[in-house]
Structures are given as C-alpha cells and as structure tokens.
Amino acid sequence: MLVLGIETSCDETGVAAYDTRRGLLGHAVHSQMALHSEYGGVVPELASRDHVRRLLPLLREVLGRSGAGMDDLDAIAYTEGPGLAGALLVGASVGVALGRALGVPAFGVHHLEGHLLSPLLIQPAPAFPFVALLVSGGHTQLMQVSAVGRYRLLGETLDDAAGEAFDKTAKLLGLPYPGGPALARLAEGGVPGRFSLPRPMLSSGDLNFSFSGLKTAVLTLVRAQDPDPQTRADIACAFEAAIVDVLAAKSLGALEQTGLRTLVVAGGVGANRSLRERLSATARDGRIRVFYPPLELCTDNGAMIAYAGAMRLQAGLAAAPRSTAFTVRPRWDLEFLPES
C-alpha cells in the first residue's frame, strides 16, 4: 500500500511517500524560516500563501524520487490539525481533491500522532506499549501509547511549551528567529553552573510541566546582568540545563508510574543534543530504552503523516470523507482521536 503524506500545519511544507512493504520511498520539506525571519515569528497569511506555492512542486519531486506515479497511490493522508487554520486548509484541500480525482481514500491525520509515531520509522523500531514525550513547538506532553490510536494523556504543560520557552528566551537573549536552535548553539559555549535557574514543577508530584516562570527568571537575570557575549552563553546554558532536567525527570517519572521501560521522544525539541545525551545516559544502565526519530524527521515533515496514515489504514481507523466536504481542526486533543 502506497500512501502519500501531506504536512502543512505551520511553516514547513512536507510531502512524502510511504509504502507499507518497502518503507519510506521519498520525502521532501520546504522550510519557511527565511520568509518569517524578518518578522521574528510565523505570519499565518504568509505561511498559507507559501504552502500554495510549494506543495504541488514538492509532490512531483517526491513522486519522482519514489519512482511512482499518481496512479500508483493507494491513499492520501494530510494533516487535519492542530495548526494554523489557513495553512491546514491548503494541505487538506489538495489532499481531498487529489483523492477524489484518483478515486482513492483521502483522510486527515493528527499532527501530534505523526510526531508520536515517527520513531517507528527507524530500525529497530520501538514496540508497543511505550511512553512518549512529545516536545514540539507548541506542545509538551507525556502520553502512554498502547497501540495506534490508543493514547492516554499522563501530563502536559500548564502554560508555555518547552519549544515556546526556548523561542521566547532566545528573543530575550537577542537571538534571531528561529530561537530554539540558536539558543541551543549558544548554550554549547556556556559555562555550566555559573547561573542557577528554577526547575518548575520538578517536585509537583504529578507529570505536568510549566515553563513560563523559567522564562521570567531569565528575564530577571538578563535585566540584572546587562550580559556580554559570554554571559549570554552562560545564561543559555543554565536555561537549557533547567529544561532538560525537568523533561528528563518527568519522563522517567512517567515510566515509573506506568511500569513501562520504553520511552519515545518526538517533536522539534527532541532534536536537542543535551536532552538526547541525558536520556541516552540514563538508558545505558539498561533500566530503560529510549528511541528518537532521525534528526531530519524531528521537525514537521510529510513522512510522519504518511506513516501515521498508513498505520491508521492498516488498523482500520481511517475513514475518507463521503463527499468533497472536509474540515480542519486548529485545536485538537490527541487523546480524543476518533477510532473510525
């Protein structure tokens, strides 16, 4: 079964072709980073327009790489939500129209389900059940994953997500958009331990997160220090260490609470080197196993949507619209996905 995946939830246009027998045949992503950088963040209308420009050329590119034609497609999966409404509509309208023209199923996939299942694209892949740490730009969640479509929320952020905290703190330190990767690079030159920042909710007794107070602590520190370049690097290092401490502790707490030994880390922040090193060091004693998607699949991409769509089809959980009518869901809880 050959599934085409389309991802247009925010500021990356992603297309991929996944075959249930042969695996990922090809994928391509266009990032809008340069487009939005002069504004210091994503401009929704510009994002939507760029998806319109990029989507069909990327689709042709991916099919060419895959050695497949339109007539070879068995299904089309597109991101239905959550995300920017206008951006989602671009991918959904192309996916539904293409499915109708080809006479194949076209259906929506949850963006976070794509991230959550993306580590299964590697070999060896993690086996169900497992705990998933989802750390994308706007989401920080811990989920218990029993099977495709069976997800239980264990904990989530009560305010800023980890990715948002990275971006906002980067702006406080005068770093360019996108702030998260820039802050992580700056932190590499920092002196560990020079500054001490709070670890919010580390001892809260639950699996929830809160990062807005950490951002405020950085603001207070910056105002008090009038930082030079080395001091900025030291603050970035302290901030990243605080985030990693909380994410790692809560993830291990989720494994202990559920009695599971496998952790999956997915989403853009899942590419953070310090987080990977911390969790991998914990896994080396044999108590747990940790899986990550390839670095190129941590940010938004079509491969995760194509794969999630294929898995939903195989599990009998995907249903195509009965007409050309469709919807998108800018807000959509992963825990309450429909099972048909």
BALOBA-1460 file (C-alpha; in Angstrom, 3 decimals):
// residues 340
<rec num="1" residu="m" x="0.000" y="0.000" z="0.000"/>
<rec num="2" residu="l" x="1.494" y="3.331" z="-1.099"/>
<rec num="3" residu="v" x="0.419" y="6.350" z="0.964"/>
<rec num="4" residu="l" x="1.138" y="9.974" z="0.136"/>
<rec num="5" residu="g" x="1.593" y="12.226" z="3.175"/>
<rec num="6" residu="i" x="0.992" y="15.993" z="3.155"/>
<rec num="7" residu="e" x="2.007" y="18.257" z="6.047"/>
<rec num="8" residu="t" x="1.105" y="21.979" z="6.086"/>
<rec num="9" residu="s" x="0.263" y="22.708" z="9.717"/>
<rec num="10" residu="c" x="2.561" y="25.701" z="10.215"/>
<rec num="11" residu="d" x="5.715" y="26.939" z="8.496"/>
<rec num="12" residu="e" x="7.052" y="23.839" z="6.754"/>
<rec num="13" residu="t" x="5.618" y="22.226" z="3.636"/>
<rec num="14" residu="g" x="6.240" y="18.480" z="3.751"/>
<rec num="15" residu="v" x="5.404" y="15.695" z="1.299"/>
<rec num="16" residu="a" x="6.352" y="12.013" z="1.498"/>
<rec num="17" residu="a" x="5.570" y="8.625" z="0.002"/>
<rec num="18" residu="y" x="5.453" y="5.626" z="2.351"/>
<rec num="19" residu="d" x="4.984" y="2.029" z="1.213"/>
<rec num="20" residu="t" x="3.855" y="-0.499" z="3.818"/>
<rec num="21" residu="r" x="6.150" y="-3.157" z="2.340"/>
<rec num="22" residu="r" x="9.179" y="-1.123" z="1.247"/>
<rec num="23" residu="g" x="9.152" y="1.671" z="3.834"/>
<rec num="24" residu="l" x="9.780" y="5.365" z="3.226"/>
<rec num="25" residu="l" x="10.378" y="5.825" z="-0.501"/>
<rec num="26" residu="g" x="10.999" y="9.558" z="-0.501"/>
<rec num="27" residu="h" x="10.241" y="12.790" z="1.287"/>
<rec num="28" residu="a" x="10.937" y="16.486" z="0.905"/>
<rec num="29" residu="v" x="10.443" y="19.506" z="3.155"/>
<rec num="30" residu="h" x="10.468" y="23.201" z="2.361"/>
<rec num="31" residu="s" x="11.145" y="25.413" z="5.385"/>
<rec num="32" residu="q" x="9.734" y="28.946" z="5.532"/>
<rec num="33" residu="m" x="12.413" y="30.043" z="8.010"/>
<rec num="34" residu="a" x="13.834" y="32.734" z="5.737"/>
<rec num="35" residu="l" x="10.347" y="34.010" z="4.875"/>
<rec num="36" residu="h" x="9.374" y="34.628" z="8.503"/>
<rec num="37" residu="s" x="12.761" y="35.574" z="9.971"/>
<rec num="38" residu="e" x="12.404" y="39.308" z="9.330"/>
<rec num="39" residu="y" x="9.171" y="39.311" z="11.354"/>
<rec num="40" residu="g" x="10.610" y="37.386" z="14.305"/>
<rec num="41" residu="g" x="7.940" y="34.685" z="14.081"/>
<rec num="42" residu="v" x="5.426" y="32.958" z="11.826"/>
<rec num="43" residu="v" x="2.999" y="35.201" z="9.921"/>
<rec num="44" residu="p" x="-0.047" y="32.952" z="9.243"/>
<rec num="45" residu="e" x="-1.145" y="34.557" z="5.966"/>
<rec num="46" residu="l" x="2.361" y="34.379" z="4.516"/>
<rec num="47" residu="a" x="2.636" y="30.760" z="5.643"/>
<rec num="48" residu="s" x="-0.589" y="29.814" z="3.840"/>
<rec num="49" residu="r" x="0.443" y="31.516" z="0.620"/>
<rec num="50" residu="d" x="3.827" y="29.819" z="0.620"/>
<rec num="51" residu="h" x="2.211" y="26.390" z="1.090"/>
<rec num="52" residu="v" x="0.133" y="27.110" z="-2.034"/>
<rec num="53" residu="r" x="3.320" y="27.857" z="-3.993"/>
<rec num="54" residu="r" x="5.364" y="24.934" z="-2.722"/>
<rec num="55" residu="l" x="3.015" y="21.984" z="-2.310"/>
<rec num="56" residu="l" x="2.494" y="20.754" z="-5.889"/>
<rec num="57" residu="p" x="6.169" y="21.101" z="-6.930"/>
<rec num="58" residu="l" x="7.175" y="19.146" z="-3.803"/>
<rec num="59" residu="l" x="4.575" y="16.493" z="-4.588"/>
<rec num="60" residu="r" x="6.004" y="16.000" z="-8.078"/>
<rec num="61" residu="e" x="9.539" y="15.926" z="-6.653"/>
<rec num="62" residu="v" x="8.705" y="13.224" z="-4.113"/>
<rec num="63" residu="l" x="6.895" y="11.016" z="-6.605"/>
<rec num="64" residu="g" x="9.866" y="11.352" z="-8.947"/>
<rec num="65" residu="r" x="12.277" y="10.272" z="-6.202"/>
<rec num="66" residu="s" x="9.994" y="7.371" z="-5.286"/>
<rec num="67" residu="g" x="9.733" y="6.097" z="-8.851"/>
<rec num="68" residu="a" x="5.949" y="6.234" z="-8.519"/>
<rec num="69" residu="g" x="3.197" y="7.938" z="-10.460"/>
<rec num="70" residu="m" x="-0.103" y="9.390" z="-9.325"/>
<rec num="71" residu="d" x="-1.896" y="6.224" z="-10.402"/>
<rec num="72" residu="d" x="0.263" y="4.161" z="-8.044"/>
<rec num="73" residu="l" x="-1.104" y="5.906" z="-4.928"/>
<rec num="74" residu="d" x="-3.461" y="3.857" z="-2.752"/>
<rec num="75" residu="a" x="-4.330" y="6.586" z="-0.231"/>
<rec num="76" residu="i" x="-3.569" y="10.173" z="0.745"/>
<rec num="77" residu="a" x="-3.077" y="11.362" z="4.335"/>
<rec num="78" residu="y" x="-2.963" y="15.057" z="5.173"/>
<rec num="79" residu="t" x="-2.585" y="16.962" z="8.420"/>
<rec num="80" residu="e" x="-6.065" y="17.867" z="9.676"/>
<rec num="81" residu="g" x="-4.856" y="19.617" z="12.830"/>
<rec num="82" residu="p" x="-3.802" y="21.094" z="15.121"/>
<rec num="83" residu="g" x="-2.115" y="24.071" z="13.483"/>
<rec num="84" residu="l" x="-2.794" y="27.309" z="11.638"/>
<rec num="85" residu="a" x="-6.261" y="27.173" z="10.053"/>
<rec num="86" residu="g" x="-5.244" y="28.688" z="6.706"/>
<rec num="87" residu="a" x="-2.152" y="26.513" z="6.407"/>
<rec num="88" residu="l" x="-4.111" y="23.363" z="7.241"/>
<rec num="89" residu="l" x="-6.717" y="24.220" z="4.613"/>
<rec num="90" residu="v" x="-4.073" y="24.241" z="1.871"/>
<rec num="91" residu="g" x="-2.943" y="20.688" z="2.560"/>
<rec num="92" residu="a" x="-6.438" y="19.374" z="3.231"/>
<rec num="93" residu="s" x="-7.923" y="20.836" z="0.044"/>
<rec num="94" residu="v" x="-5.115" y="19.447" z="-2.121"/>
<rec num="95" residu="g" x="-5.305" y="16.049" z="-0.408"/>
<rec num="96" residu="v" x="-9.085" y="15.707" z="-0.728"/>
<rec num="97" residu="a" x="-9.151" y="16.965" z="-4.318"/>
<rec num="98" residu="l" x="-6.356" y="14.608" z="-5.324"/>
<rec num="99" residu="g" x="-8.035" y="11.665" z="-3.622"/>
<rec num="100" residu="r" x="-11.302" y="12.436" z="-5.367"/>
<rec num="101" residu="a" x="-9.605" y="12.733" z="-8.761"/>
<rec num="102" residu="l" x="-7.709" y="9.444" z="-8.311"/>
<rec num="103" residu="g" x="-10.562" y="7.567" z="-6.649"/>
<rec num="104" residu="v" x="-8.519" y="6.707" z="-3.557"/>
<rec num="105" residu="p" x="-9.178" y="7.408" z="0.144"/>
<rec num="106" residu="a" x="-8.035" y="10.824" z="1.411"/>
<rec num="107" residu="f" x="-8.257" y="11.458" z="5.147"/>
<rec num="108" residu="g" x="-6.941" y="13.689" z="7.911"/>
<rec num="109" residu="v" x="-4.219" y="12.765" z="10.410"/>
<rec num="110" residu="h" x="-3.471" y="14.361" z="13.767"/>
<rec num="111" residu="h" x="-0.206" y="16.306" z="13.583"/>
<rec num="112" residu="l" x="0.957" y="15.106" z="17.006"/>
<rec num="113" residu="e" x="0.107" y="11.497" z="16.189"/>
<rec num="114" residu="g" x="2.519" y="11.864" z="13.297"/>
<rec num="115" residu="h" x="5.256" y="13.074" z="15.643"/>
<rec num="116" residu="l" x="4.438" y="10.387" z="18.192"/>
<rec num="117" residu="l" x="4.718" y="7.542" z="15.670"/>
<rec num="118" residu="s" x="7.731" y="8.943" z="13.761"/>
<rec num="119" residu="p" x="10.343" y="6.998" z="15.812"/>
<rec num="120" residu="l" x="8.737" y="3.806" z="14.449"/>
<rec num="121" residu="l" x="10.255" y="4.709" z="11.082"/>
<rec num="122" residu="i" x="13.710" y="3.744" z="12.381"/>
<rec num="123" residu="q" x="15.095" y="0.211" z="12.696"/>
<rec num="124" residu="p" x="14.898" y="-1.365" z="15.154"/>
<rec num="125" residu="a" x="11.603" y="0.302" z="15.963"/>
<rec num="126" residu="p" x="10.132" y="0.530" z="19.466"/>
<rec num="127" residu="a" x="7.363" y="-1.927" z="20.288"/>
<rec num="128" residu="f" x="4.031" y="-1.051" z="21.877"/>
<rec num="129" residu="p" x="3.318" y="-0.164" z="24.626"/>
<rec num="130" residu="f" x="5.580" y="2.801" z="25.426"/>
<rec num="131" residu="v" x="5.638" y="6.263" z="26.957"/>
<rec num="132" residu="a" x="6.007" y="9.159" z="24.504"/>
<rec num="133" residu="l" x="7.467" y="12.563" z="25.319"/>
<rec num="134" residu="l" x="6.048" y="14.970" z="22.728"/>
<rec num="135" residu="v" x="8.062" y="18.192" z="22.684"/>
<rec num="136" residu="s" x="7.160" y="20.207" z="19.624"/>
<rec num="137" residu="g" x="6.990" y="23.988" z="19.271"/>
<rec num="138" residu="g" x="3.563" y="24.422" z="20.841"/>
<rec num="139" residu="h" x="3.138" y="21.184" z="22.788"/>
<rec num="140" residu="t" x="4.805" y="19.419" z="25.706"/>
<rec num="141" residu="q" x="3.006" y="16.225" z="26.669"/>
<rec num="142" residu="l" x="3.622" y="12.778" z="28.099"/>
<rec num="143" residu="m" x="1.433" y="10.064" z="26.605"/>
<rec num="144" residu="q" x="1.007" y="6.370" z="27.307"/>
<rec num="145" residu="v" x="0.795" y="4.673" z="23.907"/>
<rec num="146" residu="s" x="-0.797" y="1.212" z="23.856"/>
<rec num="147" residu="a" x="-1.315" y="0.902" z="20.090"/>
<rec num="148" residu="v" x="-2.018" y="3.047" z="17.050"/>
<rec num="149" residu="g" x="-4.957" y="5.252" z="18.034"/>
<rec num="150" residu="r" x="-4.846" y="4.318" z="21.723"/>
<rec num="151" residu="y" x="-3.295" y="7.191" z="23.674"/>
<rec num="152" residu="r" x="-3.664" y="8.242" z="27.308"/>
<rec num="153" residu="l" x="-2.522" y="11.655" z="28.475"/>
<rec num="154" residu="l" x="-0.234" y="11.421" z="31.512"/>
<rec num="155" residu="g" x="0.842" y="15.041" z="31.818"/>
<rec num="156" residu="e" x="1.114" y="18.263" z="29.828"/>
<rec num="157" residu="t" x="2.280" y="21.837" z="30.107"/>
<rec num="158" residu="l" x="0.059" y="24.238" z="32.019"/>
<rec num="159" residu="d" x="1.380" y="27.279" z="30.137"/>
<rec num="160" residu="d" x="4.303" y="27.673" z="27.717"/>
<rec num="161" residu="a" x="5.504" y="24.553" z="25.953"/>
<rec num="162" residu="a" x="9.222" y="23.777" z="26.072"/>
<rec num="163" residu="g" x="9.651" y="24.892" z="22.454"/>
<rec num="164" residu="e" x="7.878" y="28.184" z="23.155"/>
<rec num="165" residu="a" x="10.075" y="28.745" z="26.204"/>
<rec num="166" residu="f" x="13.168" y="28.172" z="24.055"/>
<rec num="167" residu="d" x="11.969" y="30.680" z="21.434"/>
<rec num="168" residu="k" x="10.925" y="33.358" z="23.942"/>
<rec num="169" residu="t" x="14.137" y="33.027" z="25.940"/>
<rec num="170" residu="a" x="16.168" y="33.252" z="22.747"/>
<rec num="171" residu="k" x="14.450" y="36.555" z="21.972"/>
<rec num="172" residu="l" x="15.357" y="37.834" z="25.455"/>
<rec num="173" residu="l" x="18.979" y="37.000" z="24.671"/>
<rec num="174" residu="g" x="18.839" y="38.850" z="21.347"/>
<rec num="175" residu="l" x="18.999" y="35.732" z="19.175"/>
<rec num="176" residu="p" x="17.422" y="35.548" z="15.704"/>
<rec num="177" residu="y" x="14.370" y="33.527" z="14.673"/>
<rec num="178" residu="p" x="14.004" y="30.592" z="14.956"/>
<rec num="179" residu="g" x="15.201" y="30.968" z="18.507"/>
<rec num="180" residu="g" x="15.285" y="27.405" z="19.827"/>
<rec num="181" residu="p" x="18.139" y="26.035" z="17.690"/>
<rec num="182" residu="a" x="20.039" y="29.325" z="18.051"/>
<rec num="183" residu="l" x="19.802" y="29.145" z="21.844"/>
<rec num="184" residu="a" x="20.999" y="25.529" z="21.869"/>
<rec num="185" residu="r" x="24.043" y="26.515" z="19.792"/>
<rec num="186" residu="l" x="24.790" y="29.444" z="22.106"/>
<rec num="187" residu="a" x="24.489" y="27.174" z="25.170"/>
<rec num="188" residu="e" x="27.295" y="24.968" z="23.863"/>
<rec num="189" residu="g" x="29.754" y="27.766" z="24.646"/>
<rec num="190" residu="g" x="28.341" y="28.441" z="28.113"/>
<rec num="191" residu="v" x="29.959" y="27.674" z="31.458"/>
<rec num="192" residu="p" x="27.802" y="25.126" z="33.317"/>
<rec num="193" residu="g" x="26.826" y="26.109" z="36.839"/>
<rec num="194" residu="r" x="27.593" y="29.816" z="36.654"/>
<rec num="195" residu="f" x="23.879" y="30.624" z="36.968"/>
<rec num="196" residu="s" x="21.175" y="28.676" z="38.745"/>
<rec num="197" residu="l" x="17.638" y="28.787" z="37.365"/>
<rec num="198" residu="p" x="14.465" y="27.201" z="38.795"/>
<rec num="199" residu="r" x="13.219" y="23.764" z="37.758"/>
<rec num="200" residu="p" x="9.445" y="24.468" z="37.649"/>
<rec num="201" residu="m" x="7.163" y="21.710" z="38.966"/>
<rec num="202" residu="l" x="10.064" y="19.293" z="39.319"/>
<rec num="203" residu="s" x="8.676" y="18.149" z="42.691"/>
<rec num="204" residu="s" x="4.985" y="18.733" z="41.959"/>
<rec num="205" residu="g" x="4.057" y="15.086" z="42.459"/>
<rec num="206" residu="d" x="2.448" y="14.857" z="39.022"/>
<rec num="207" residu="l" x="3.605" y="14.690" z="35.407"/>
<rec num="208" residu="n" x="2.616" y="18.205" z="34.349"/>
<rec num="209" residu="f" x="5.001" y="20.930" z="33.194"/>
<rec num="210" residu="s" x="5.264" y="24.706" z="33.495"/>
<rec num="211" residu="f" x="7.889" y="26.813" z="31.753"/>
<rec num="212" residu="s" x="6.595" y="30.390" z="31.841"/>
<rec num="213" residu="g" x="8.230" y="31.027" z="35.232"/>
<rec num="214" residu="l" x="11.569" y="29.846" z="33.901"/>
<rec num="215" residu="k" x="11.328" y="32.373" z="31.071"/>
<rec num="216" residu="t" x="10.557" y="35.103" z="33.631"/>
<rec num="217" residu="a" x="13.580" y="34.069" z="35.695"/>
<rec num="218" residu="v" x="15.770" y="34.512" z="32.610"/>
<rec num="219" residu="l" x="14.248" y="37.963" z="32.009"/>
<rec num="220" residu="t" x="15.117" y="38.982" z="35.580"/>
<rec num="221" residu="l" x="18.657" y="37.664" z="35.161"/>
<rec num="222" residu="v" x="19.184" y="39.456" z="31.848"/>
<rec num="223" residu="r" x="17.996" y="42.768" z="33.285"/>
<rec num="224" residu="a" x="20.312" y="42.399" z="36.277"/>
<rec num="225" residu="q" x="23.364" y="41.374" z="34.285"/>
<rec num="226" residu="d" x="23.362" y="43.544" z="31.127"/>
<rec num="227" residu="p" x="25.079" y="40.465" z="29.648"/>
<rec num="228" residu="d" x="28.193" y="40.379" z="27.498"/>
<rec num="229" residu="p" x="28.521" y="37.545" z="24.909"/>
<rec num="230" residu="q" x="29.978" y="35.034" z="27.397"/>
<rec num="231" residu="t" x="27.344" y="35.835" z="29.999"/>
<rec num="232" residu="r" x="24.618" y="35.340" z="27.383"/>
<rec num="233" residu="a" x="26.085" y="31.925" z="26.597"/>
<rec num="234" residu="d" x="26.203" y="31.064" z="30.313"/>
<rec num="235" residu="i" x="22.539" y="32.065" z="30.743"/>
<rec num="236" residu="a" x="21.584" y="29.986" z="27.708"/>
<rec num="237" residu="c" x="23.468" y="27.031" z="29.183"/>
<rec num="238" residu="a" x="21.647" y="27.413" z="32.519"/>
<rec num="239" residu="f" x="18.276" y="27.692" z="30.791"/>
<rec num="240" residu="e" x="18.826" y="24.611" z="28.649"/>
<rec num="241" residu="a" x="20.017" y="22.621" z="31.695"/>
<rec num="242" residu="a" x="16.827" y="23.544" z="33.583"/>
<rec num="243" residu="i" x="14.595" y="22.472" z="30.675"/>
<rec num="244" residu="v" x="16.472" y="19.197" z="30.233"/>
<rec num="245" residu="d" x="16.347" y="18.410" z="33.969"/>
<rec num="246" residu="v" x="12.567" y="18.814" z="34.040"/>
<rec num="247" residu="l" x="11.869" y="16.924" z="30.805"/>
<rec num="248" residu="a" x="14.126" y="14.028" z="31.809"/>
<rec num="249" residu="a" x="12.765" y="13.768" z="35.370"/>
<rec num="250" residu="k" x="9.131" y="13.850" z="34.268"/>
<rec num="251" residu="s" x="9.779" y="11.296" z="31.530"/>
<rec num="252" residu="l" x="11.387" y="8.891" z="33.981"/>
<rec num="253" residu="g" x="8.507" y="9.532" z="36.365"/>
<rec num="254" residu="a" x="6.045" y="8.562" z="33.633"/>
<rec num="255" residu="l" x="7.886" y="5.302" z="33.030"/>
<rec num="256" residu="e" x="7.830" y="4.543" z="36.749"/>
<rec num="257" residu="q" x="4.130" y="5.391" z="37.054"/>
<rec num="258" residu="t" x="3.115" y="3.190" z="34.116"/>
<rec num="259" residu="g" x="5.586" y="0.376" z="34.768"/>
<rec num="260" residu="l" x="6.873" y="0.641" z="31.195"/>
<rec num="261" residu="r" x="10.534" y="0.589" z="30.158"/>
<rec num="262" residu="t" x="10.424" y="2.165" z="26.688"/>
<rec num="263" residu="l" x="10.468" y="5.914" z="26.091"/>
<rec num="264" residu="v" x="9.897" y="7.542" z="22.711"/>
<rec num="265" residu="v" x="10.962" y="11.191" z="22.261"/>
<rec num="266" residu="a" x="9.465" y="13.118" z="19.345"/>
<rec num="267" residu="g" x="8.946" y="16.671" z="18.136"/>
<rec num="268" residu="g" x="11.300" y="19.532" z="17.310"/>
<rec num="269" residu="v" x="12.817" y="19.815" z="20.809"/>
<rec num="270" residu="g" x="13.529" y="16.080" z="20.557"/>
<rec num="271" residu="a" x="16.468" y="17.066" z="18.338"/>
<rec num="272" residu="n" x="18.116" y="18.905" z="21.244"/>
<rec num="273" residu="r" x="21.553" y="17.357" z="21.821"/>
<rec num="274" residu="s" x="21.620" y="17.889" z="25.591"/>
<rec num="275" residu="l" x="18.220" y="16.229" z="26.044"/>
<rec num="276" residu="r" x="19.265" y="13.247" z="23.955"/>
<rec num="277" residu="e" x="22.532" y="12.886" z="25.833"/>
<rec num="278" residu="r" x="20.791" y="12.989" z="29.219"/>
<rec num="279" residu="l" x="18.152" y="10.400" z="28.327"/>
<rec num="280" residu="s" x="20.613" y="8.157" z="26.490"/>
<rec num="281" residu="a" x="22.943" y="8.204" z="29.508"/>
<rec num="282" residu="t" x="20.052" y="7.034" z="31.676"/>
<rec num="283" residu="a" x="19.291" y="4.272" z="29.183"/>
<rec num="284" residu="r" x="22.866" y="2.971" z="29.212"/>
<rec num="285" residu="d" x="22.409" y="1.286" z="32.578"/>
<rec num="286" residu="g" x="19.822" y="-0.999" z="30.962"/>
<rec num="287" residu="r" x="16.837" y="0.137" z="33.014"/>
<rec num="288" residu="i" x="15.064" y="1.779" z="30.074"/>
<rec num="289" residu="r" x="15.224" y="2.005" z="26.292"/>
<rec num="290" residu="v" x="14.961" y="5.358" z="24.506"/>
<rec num="291" residu="f" x="14.064" y="5.894" z="20.861"/>
<rec num="292" residu="y" x="14.231" y="9.054" z="18.749"/>
<rec num="293" residu="p" x="13.262" y="9.803" z="15.165"/>
<rec num="294" residu="p" x="16.106" y="10.712" z="12.798"/>
<rec num="295" residu="l" x="17.093" y="14.365" z="13.200"/>
<rec num="296" residu="e" x="15.601" y="15.231" z="9.801"/>
<rec num="297" residu="l" x="12.219" y="13.910" z="10.973"/>
<rec num="298" residu="c" x="12.093" y="15.764" z="14.302"/>
<rec num="299" residu="t" x="10.655" y="18.938" z="12.797"/>
<rec num="300" residu="d" x="7.394" y="18.930" z="10.826"/>
<rec num="301" residu="n" x="7.524" y="16.664" z="7.759"/>
<rec num="302" residu="g" x="5.364" y="14.649" z="5.410"/>
<rec num="303" residu="a" x="6.998" y="11.318" z="6.273"/>
<rec num="304" residu="m" x="5.408" y="11.187" z="9.716"/>
<rec num="305" residu="i" x="1.985" y="11.976" z="8.222"/>
<rec num="306" residu="a" x="2.315" y="9.330" z="5.509"/>
<rec num="307" residu="y" x="3.426" y="6.757" z="8.089"/>
<rec num="308" residu="a" x="0.681" y="7.603" z="10.584"/>
<rec num="309" residu="g" x="-1.863" y="7.437" z="7.762"/>
<rec num="310" residu="a" x="-0.601" y="4.021" z="6.664"/>
<rec num="311" residu="m" x="-0.733" y="2.700" z="10.235"/>
<rec num="312" residu="r" x="-4.300" y="4.006" z="10.675"/>
<rec num="313" residu="l" x="-5.367" y="2.339" z="7.441"/>
<rec num="314" residu="q" x="-3.855" y="-0.983" z="8.479"/>
<rec num="315" residu="a" x="-5.561" y="-0.745" z="11.882"/>
<rec num="316" residu="g" x="-8.925" y="0.071" z="10.279"/>
<rec num="317" residu="l" x="-9.014" y="3.519" z="11.912"/>
<rec num="318" residu="a" x="-9.046" y="5.757" z="8.836"/>
<rec num="319" residu="a" x="-12.192" y="6.930" z="7.103"/>
<rec num="320" residu="a" x="-12.269" y="9.100" z="3.977"/>
<rec num="321" residu="p" x="-14.916" y="11.824" z="3.587"/>
<rec num="322" residu="r" x="-18.046" y="10.611" z="1.816"/>
<rec num="323" residu="s" x="-18.020" y="13.744" z="-0.342"/>
<rec num="324" residu="t" x="-15.645" y="16.535" z="-1.253"/>
<rec num="325" residu="a" x="-16.574" y="18.277" z="2.013"/>
<rec num="326" residu="f" x="-13.838" y="18.283" z="4.654"/>
<rec num="327" residu="t" x="-12.800" y="20.100" z="7.791"/>
<rec num="328" residu="v" x="-9.621" y="21.137" z="9.583"/>
<rec num="329" residu="r" x="-9.071" y="21.379" z="13.330"/>
<rec num="330" residu="p" x="-6.743" y="24.157" z="14.504"/>
<rec num="331" residu="r" x="-7.286" y="22.834" z="18.049"/>
<rec num="332" residu="w" x="-7.491" y="19.084" z="18.518"/>
<rec num="333" residu="d" x="-6.709" y="16.917" z="21.556"/>
<rec num="334" residu="l" x="-4.666" y="13.844" z="20.670"/>
<rec num="335" residu="e" x="-6.200" y="11.794" z="23.471"/>
<rec num="336" residu="f" x="-9.658" y="12.051" z="21.928"/>
<rec num="337" residu="l" x="-8.971" y="10.943" z="18.383"/>
<rec num="338" residu="p" x="-11.941" y="9.214" z="16.746"/>
<rec num="339" residu="e" x="-11.433" y="5.486" z="16.221"/>
<rec num="340" residu="s" x="-13.017" y="5.348" z="12.789"/>
